[in-house]
Amino acid sequence: MSINTFTPTPADKFTFGLWTLGNTGRDPFGEPTRSPLTPAQIVDAIGQAGGAFGVNFHDNDLIPLDASDQASAQIKSDFRKALRRNKLKIPMATTNLFSDPVFKDGAFTSNDADIRAYAIQKTMRAMQLGAEFGAKIYVMWGGREGTESDATKDPILAVKRYRKAINFLCKYNLDQNFGFKFALEAKANEPRGHIYFAVTGSYLGFIETLDHPKMVGVNPEFAHENMVGLNFVHHVAQAIEHKKLFHIDLNDQVMCRYDQDFRFASNSYKQAFFLVKLLTDTQYRGFKHFDSHAYRQSDHQDVIEFAKGSMRSYKILEYKTDQFNKDKQIQKLVKLINRDNRKLTSLTNKFTKKNAAQLLATNFNRHKLAERRLPYEELDQLTFDLLMGVR
């Protein structure tokens, strides 16, 4: 791999959401700093950045809640033209079940049966919209599915309600022949004090209880697990091991802060590297979605630089992964710390009475085992040197 491979191409499967480059810079303490863009203008901005595969959207990123039929038709027409002239696709769609006041206490887990039904109806219509534009991945983030006080909601009943909603929508997907694969997105807190299904592993357990588990996977987001002090790479690895990594959201985050959605690899260089290495080494072939936004101080031109930087950073870390995997000194250490014993491995890989008896009869010298070298400091420093470009 050469250093000239930092330029992204559609083959990298990089995507951006309408809400990412379309972010106006508003935050809880300040008004917008950038003028709003139409969906077509956002697509043009993504096209200007160059190299992306496609664009993703929430239903109301594209069509405002109260848009007339005539206005909706015009928006979709302009959007299609923008996609064509920029040669971009729609890989993923999702539903906004968190912004409107009706969802102030949740959507699928709301205590109000009317609101739960409306949330499912809204998702059905959003699935129709996504299918109309060719999306095949459908992400579900339960941004309001939680509580501030457990006096307000039964958590067991909430999980049951969520399961019923997902089962209904899976069957609707089959009935309409949309061909969607659902990807569930976890988050521990914000905007709720406590959100149900706080981490990716929560969903991996939940999925196995569904009527159509093969149709449903996960969409981990870097910031969501990192913001509560967890190791995102480990959660993604678990999803890969379960064969449930259907989609991934890339951004960056200072640990234990609010959901910052910084440009990918702009803060957590080492963790971003190990994430890219994991995805590269396991040959992840899915879409890599940058669910992030430019700094509030940025103007529209700087937003395009934000998009370019997101893709470039990923490509650079791919290059560093190739360097890591080919570095003779690093790989010598990796081989040293990964010791195998074929005889013992064969005994522990599968239980039989014979294997158990032989294992019990084996003599281990724990003192000698404890003396075996694990040069982790050296390996970590070599990794740092490589990432800093001095190796």
C-alpha positions as CSV (number, residue, x, y, z in Angstrom):
1,M,0.0,0.0,0.0
2,S,1.5,3.4,-1.0
3,I,1.1,6.8,0.6
4,N,-0.8,7.9,-2.5
5,T,-3.8,5.8,-1.4
6,F,-5.2,8.4,0.9
7,T,-7.6,9.7,-1.7
8,P,-11.0,8.1,-1.1
9,T,-13.1,6.4,-3.8
10,P,-16.7,5.0,-3.8
11,A,-15.1,1.5,-3.4
12,D,-14.3,2.6,0.2
13,K,-18.0,2.7,0.9
14,F,-17.8,6.0,2.9
15,T,-21.2,7.7,3.5
16,F,-22.5,10.8,5.2
17,G,-25.9,11.7,6.5
18,L,-28.0,14.7,5.4
19,W,-27.8,15.7,9.1
20,T,-24.0,15.7,9.1
21,L,-23.0,18.2,6.5
22,G,-26.4,19.8,6.9
23,N,-25.7,20.5,10.6
24,T,-26.2,24.3,11.2
25,G,-23.9,24.6,14.2
26,R,-26.7,25.0,16.8
27,D,-26.1,23.6,20.3
28,P,-28.1,23.7,23.5
29,F,-26.4,27.0,24.4
30,G,-26.3,28.8,21.1
31,E,-28.2,29.5,17.9
32,P,-27.1,28.3,14.4
33,T,-23.9,29.6,13.0
34,R,-24.4,28.3,9.5
35,S,-27.4,28.9,7.2
36,P,-29.5,25.8,6.5
37,L,-29.0,23.8,3.3
38,T,-31.7,21.9,1.3
39,P,-31.2,18.2,0.9
40,A,-30.1,18.7,-2.7
41,Q,-27.5,21.3,-1.6
42,I,-26.1,18.9,1.0
43,V,-25.7,16.2,-1.6
44,D,-23.8,18.7,-3.8
45,A,-21.5,19.5,-0.8
46,I,-20.8,15.8,-0.3
47,G,-20.1,15.5,-4.0
48,Q,-17.8,18.4,-3.8
49,A,-15.8,16.7,-1.1
50,G,-15.3,13.8,-3.5
51,G,-14.9,10.1,-3.0
52,A,-18.0,9.3,-1.0
53,F,-20.2,6.4,-2.0
54,G,-23.5,7.7,-0.7
55,V,-25.9,9.7,1.5
56,N,-28.1,8.5,4.3
57,F,-31.1,10.2,5.8
58,H,-33.8,10.3,8.5
59,D,-37.3,10.6,7.1
60,N,-37.6,14.3,8.1
61,D,-34.1,15.2,7.0
62,L,-35.5,14.8,3.6
63,I,-39.2,15.6,4.0
64,P,-40.3,18.0,6.8
65,L,-43.1,16.6,9.0
66,D,-45.8,19.0,7.8
67,A,-44.7,19.2,4.1
68,S,-47.6,19.1,1.6
69,D,-47.7,16.4,-1.1
70,Q,-46.7,19.0,-3.7
71,A,-43.7,20.2,-1.6
72,S,-42.7,16.6,-0.9
73,A,-42.7,15.7,-4.6
74,Q,-40.5,18.7,-5.4
75,I,-38.0,17.9,-2.7
76,K,-37.7,14.3,-3.8
77,S,-37.3,15.4,-7.4
78,D,-34.5,17.9,-6.6
79,F,-32.9,15.3,-4.3
80,R,-32.9,12.6,-7.1
81,K,-31.3,15.1,-9.5
82,A,-28.6,15.9,-7.0
83,L,-27.9,12.3,-6.4
84,R,-27.5,11.7,-10.1
85,R,-25.3,14.6,-10.9
86,N,-23.0,13.7,-8.0
87,K,-23.2,9.9,-8.7
88,L,-24.2,9.1,-5.1
89,K,-26.4,6.3,-3.7
90,I,-28.7,5.9,-0.7
91,P,-27.4,2.9,1.3
92,M,-29.2,3.5,4.6
93,A,-32.3,5.2,5.9
94,T,-33.7,5.7,9.4
95,T,-36.6,7.3,11.2
96,N,-36.5,10.4,13.5
97,L,-38.4,9.2,16.6
98,F,-36.7,11.7,19.0
99,S,-37.0,15.3,17.8
100,D,-40.8,15.9,17.8
101,P,-42.4,16.7,21.2
102,V,-44.8,13.8,20.7
103,F,-41.8,11.5,21.5
104,K,-40.7,13.3,24.6
105,D,-41.1,10.1,26.6
106,G,-40.2,7.6,24.0
107,A,-41.6,6.1,20.9
108,F,-41.8,2.3,20.9
109,T,-41.5,2.3,24.7
110,S,-43.8,5.1,25.4
111,N,-46.4,4.6,28.2
112,D,-49.0,5.8,25.7
113,A,-50.4,3.2,23.4
114,D,-51.4,5.8,20.8
115,I,-47.9,7.2,20.7
116,R,-46.4,3.7,20.3
117,A,-48.8,3.0,17.4
118,Y,-47.9,6.4,15.8
119,A,-44.2,5.6,16.1
120,I,-44.6,2.3,14.3
121,Q,-46.8,4.0,11.6
122,K,-44.1,6.7,11.2
123,T,-41.4,4.1,10.8
124,M,-43.5,2.2,8.2
125,R,-43.8,5.3,6.1
126,A,-40.1,6.1,6.5
127,M,-39.3,2.6,5.4
128,Q,-41.4,3.2,2.3
129,L,-39.4,6.4,1.7
130,G,-36.1,4.7,2.2
131,A,-37.0,1.8,-0.1
132,E,-38.1,4.4,-2.8
133,F,-34.5,5.6,-2.9
134,G,-33.0,2.2,-2.9
135,A,-31.8,1.9,0.8
136,K,-31.1,-1.6,2.0
137,I,-29.9,-0.9,5.6
138,Y,-32.4,0.5,8.1
139,V,-30.9,1.9,11.3
140,M,-33.0,2.3,14.5
141,W,-31.7,4.5,17.2
142,G,-34.0,4.8,20.2
143,G,-32.9,8.3,21.3
144,R,-35.9,8.8,23.6
145,E,-36.4,5.2,24.7
146,G,-35.5,5.6,28.4
147,T,-36.1,7.5,31.6
148,E,-34.8,10.1,33.9
149,S,-36.6,8.4,36.9
150,D,-37.4,4.7,37.1
151,A,-40.6,5.6,38.8
152,T,-42.0,6.7,35.5
153,K,-41.6,3.5,33.4
154,D,-41.5,-0.3,33.9
155,P,-38.2,-1.4,32.3
156,I,-39.3,-5.0,31.7
157,L,-42.5,-3.8,30.0
158,A,-40.5,-1.3,28.0
159,V,-38.3,-4.1,26.6
160,K,-41.4,-6.1,25.7
161,R,-42.9,-3.1,23.9
162,Y,-39.7,-2.5,22.0
163,R,-39.6,-6.2,20.9
164,K,-43.2,-6.1,19.7
165,A,-42.4,-3.0,17.6
166,I,-39.3,-4.6,16.0
167,N,-41.1,-7.8,15.3
168,F,-44.0,-5.9,13.7
169,L,-41.6,-3.9,11.5
170,C,-39.6,-7.1,10.5
171,K,-42.8,-8.7,9.3
172,Y,-43.8,-5.5,7.5
173,N,-40.4,-5.6,5.8
174,L,-41.1,-9.1,4.6
175,D,-44.7,-8.3,3.6
176,Q,-43.6,-5.3,1.4
177,N,-40.5,-7.1,0.1
178,F,-38.3,-4.1,1.0
179,G,-35.3,-6.3,1.6
180,F,-34.1,-4.2,4.6
181,K,-31.5,-5.4,7.1
182,F,-32.2,-3.7,10.4
183,A,-29.3,-2.3,12.4
184,L,-30.0,-1.3,16.0
185,E,-27.9,1.5,17.5
186,A,-27.1,1.7,21.2
187,K,-26.3,4.7,23.5
188,A,-26.1,5.0,27.2
189,N,-27.4,8.5,27.8
190,E,-28.3,11.8,26.2
191,P,-30.8,13.0,25.4
192,R,-32.4,10.8,28.1
193,G,-30.8,10.4,31.5
194,H,-30.8,6.7,30.9
195,I,-31.5,5.0,27.5
196,Y,-32.6,1.4,27.3
197,F,-30.1,-0.9,25.5
198,A,-27.2,1.2,26.6
199,V,-24.4,-0.7,24.8
200,T,-24.0,-2.8,21.7
201,G,-23.9,-5.9,23.8
202,S,-27.4,-5.1,25.1
203,Y,-28.7,-5.3,21.5
204,L,-26.8,-8.5,20.7
205,G,-28.6,-10.2,23.5
206,F,-31.9,-8.7,22.6
207,I,-31.7,-9.7,18.9
208,E,-31.7,-13.4,19.7
209,T,-35.2,-12.9,21.3
210,L,-36.8,-11.6,18.1
211,D,-39.0,-13.4,15.7
212,H,-36.6,-12.8,12.8
213,P,-33.1,-12.5,14.4
214,K,-31.2,-13.0,11.1
215,M,-32.8,-9.8,9.7
216,V,-31.5,-7.7,12.6
217,G,-28.0,-6.6,13.5
218,V,-26.3,-3.6,15.1
219,N,-25.0,-0.2,14.2
220,P,-22.3,0.7,16.8
221,E,-21.3,4.4,17.0
222,F,-17.8,5.4,18.2
223,A,-19.0,8.3,20.4
224,H,-21.8,6.4,22.1
225,E,-19.7,3.9,23.8
226,N,-16.6,6.1,24.2
227,M,-18.5,8.9,25.9
228,V,-19.2,6.6,28.9
229,G,-15.7,5.4,29.1
230,L,-16.0,2.1,27.3
231,N,-13.7,0.6,24.7
232,F,-15.5,0.9,21.4
233,V,-13.2,-1.5,19.6
234,H,-14.1,-4.3,21.9
235,H,-17.9,-3.7,21.3
236,V,-17.4,-3.7,17.5
237,A,-15.3,-6.9,17.8
238,Q,-18.1,-8.6,19.7
239,A,-20.6,-7.6,17.0
240,I,-18.2,-9.0,14.3
241,E,-17.8,-12.2,16.2
242,H,-21.6,-12.5,16.4
243,K,-21.8,-11.7,12.6
244,K,-24.0,-8.8,13.4
245,L,-22.1,-5.8,12.3
246,F,-24.5,-4.6,9.7
247,H,-23.4,-0.9,9.6
248,I,-21.1,1.4,11.6
249,D,-21.1,5.0,12.6
250,L,-17.7,6.8,12.7
251,N,-16.9,9.9,14.6
252,D,-14.8,11.0,17.6
253,Q,-15.4,11.9,21.2
254,V,-13.7,13.0,24.4
255,M,-14.4,10.4,27.0
256,C,-17.1,11.3,29.6
257,R,-18.3,14.4,27.8
258,Y,-21.6,15.2,26.0
259,D,-22.1,13.6,22.6
260,Q,-19.6,15.7,20.6
261,D,-19.7,13.9,17.2
262,F,-16.3,15.2,16.3
263,R,-14.6,14.4,12.9
264,F,-13.4,10.8,12.9
265,A,-9.9,10.3,14.4
266,S,-9.7,14.0,15.4
267,N,-9.2,13.2,19.1
268,S,-8.7,9.5,19.8
269,Y,-5.9,8.6,17.4
270,K,-4.9,5.3,18.9
271,Q,-8.4,3.9,19.4
272,A,-9.4,5.1,15.9
273,F,-6.3,3.2,14.6
274,F,-7.2,0.0,16.4
275,L,-10.8,0.3,15.1
276,V,-9.7,0.7,11.5
277,K,-7.2,-2.2,12.0
278,L,-10.0,-4.4,13.3
279,L,-12.3,-3.6,10.4
280,T,-9.5,-4.1,7.9
281,D,-8.1,-7.3,9.4
282,T,-11.6,-8.8,9.6
283,Q,-12.4,-7.7,6.0
284,Y,-15.5,-5.7,6.9
285,R,-17.3,-5.0,3.7
286,G,-20.2,-2.9,4.9
287,F,-20.7,0.9,4.7
288,K,-18.6,3.2,6.9
289,H,-20.9,6.1,7.8
290,F,-19.5,9.4,9.2
291,D,-22.1,10.3,11.8
292,S,-20.4,13.5,12.8
293,H,-20.4,17.2,12.1
294,A,-18.0,20.1,11.7
295,Y,-17.1,22.5,14.5
296,R,-19.6,25.2,15.3
297,Q,-17.0,27.7,14.2
298,S,-16.9,26.3,10.7
299,D,-18.4,28.0,7.6
300,H,-19.8,26.0,4.7
301,Q,-16.4,25.7,3.0
302,D,-14.9,24.4,6.2
303,V,-17.7,21.8,6.4
304,I,-16.5,20.4,3.1
305,E,-13.0,20.2,4.5
306,F,-14.5,18.3,7.5
307,A,-15.9,15.7,5.1
308,K,-12.6,15.4,3.2
309,G,-10.8,15.0,6.5
310,S,-13.1,12.3,7.7
311,M,-12.4,10.1,4.7
312,R,-8.7,11.0,4.5
313,S,-8.1,10.1,8.2
314,Y,-9.7,6.7,7.7
315,K,-7.5,6.1,4.6
316,I,-4.3,7.1,6.5
317,L,-5.2,4.7,9.3
318,E,-5.7,1.9,6.7
319,Y,-2.1,2.7,5.5
320,K,-0.9,2.6,9.1
321,T,-2.6,-0.8,9.5
322,D,-0.7,-2.1,6.5
323,Q,2.5,-0.8,8.0
324,F,1.8,-2.4,11.4
325,N,1.0,-5.8,9.8
326,K,4.3,-5.7,7.8
327,D,6.6,-4.3,10.5
328,K,9.1,-7.1,11.3
329,Q,9.8,-5.9,14.8
330,I,6.2,-5.5,15.7
331,Q,5.2,-8.8,14.2
332,K,8.0,-10.5,16.0
333,L,6.6,-9.3,19.3
334,V,3.0,-10.2,18.3
335,K,4.2,-13.7,17.6
336,L,6.1,-13.9,20.9
337,I,3.0,-13.0,23.0
338,N,0.6,-15.3,21.1
339,R,1.9,-18.7,22.2
340,D,0.2,-21.9,21.0
341,N,0.3,-25.5,22.3
342,R,-1.5,-27.7,19.8
343,K,-1.8,-30.6,22.2
344,L,-3.4,-28.5,24.9
345,T,-5.5,-26.6,22.5
346,S,-6.9,-29.9,21.1
347,L,-7.8,-30.9,24.6
348,T,-9.7,-27.7,25.4
349,N,-11.4,-27.0,22.1
350,K,-13.9,-29.8,22.5
351,F,-15.1,-31.5,25.7
352,T,-14.9,-35.3,25.7
353,K,-14.4,-37.5,28.8
354,K,-11.0,-38.5,27.4
355,N,-9.9,-34.8,26.8
356,A,-11.1,-33.9,30.3
357,A,-9.2,-36.8,31.9
358,Q,-6.0,-35.9,30.0
359,L,-6.4,-32.2,31.0
360,L,-6.8,-33.1,34.6
361,A,-3.7,-35.3,34.4
362,T,-1.5,-32.5,32.9
363,N,1.1,-30.9,35.1
364,F,1.4,-27.2,34.8
365,N,4.3,-25.2,36.4
366,R,2.5,-22.0,37.1
367,H,5.8,-20.3,38.3
368,K,7.4,-21.0,34.9
369,L,4.2,-19.8,33.1
370,A,4.2,-16.6,35.1
371,E,7.8,-15.9,34.1
372,R,7.1,-15.9,30.3
373,R,7.8,-12.5,28.8
374,L,5.0,-10.2,27.7
375,P,6.7,-7.1,26.3
376,Y,3.6,-5.0,26.1
377,E,5.3,-1.7,26.9
378,E,7.7,-2.2,23.9
379,L,4.8,-3.2,21.6
380,D,2.7,-0.2,22.6
381,Q,5.6,2.2,22.2
382,L,6.3,0.8,18.7
383,T,2.6,1.3,17.9
384,F,2.9,4.9,19.0
385,D,6.1,5.5,17.0
386,L,4.4,4.1,13.9
387,L,1.3,6.3,14.4
388,M,3.5,9.4,15.0
389,G,5.4,8.8,11.7
390,V,8.8,8.3,13.3
391,R,9.0,4.6,12.5
